[in-house]
Amino acid sequence: MASLREYLCAYTEYNQWANEQLIDSIGRLPDEEYYRPVVPKSRAIHELLNHVLVMDKLWLAENRGIELELTSGMQILHEQRDGLTADRRATDQELVEPRVRPHRQGSRGDPVL
């Protein structure tokens, strides 16, 4: 049976792969489709991808015990897709390469990721 650490590593690697598939597919969309709401009174693809990025950043911050200055889960971190794509890739890399928080230890004294 896989350990929690092995599971999380596999999950974050899959998440990174899936995000790359999205970036590749969505990257082919013209701007008018990418920035237009998907259906009336909904959000554009760009806004939804920003939301997912915000949630991943909040998850990372929570697990690292740090605070982020975010005002909303729907906060737009990047107005343009290039900035969003670059930050998405950087955040995925952070998720794949977990850092140990030295101030927390598990029940056996081992560091908690």
C-alpha positions, 0 to 999 in steps of 0.5 A: 500500500502506498504511503500518503507521501507517495500518493500525494507525489503521484497526485501532484504529478498527475495534476501537473500533467493534466494542467499541461493538457489544459494549457495546450488545448486552451492555448489554441483558442482565439482570445475572443473565445478564451475571454468570453463567458462560456455561457451567458451569466457565467465566467470566462475560461480565463476567470475559471483558470484564475480561480483554480490557481488561487485555490492551489496557492491557498492550499500550498500556503495553508500546508506551509503555514504561511498567509497569502494576501488574497481577497477572494477565491475568484480574485484575478491574479493575471489579466492576460493568459501568458502571465496566468500560464507562467504562474500555473506552471510555477505553482505546479512545480511547487506542488510537485516539489514539496518543501518540509515545514521544519516546525511540524513533526509527525507522531514519530518525529518525522517532518510533515509535508 
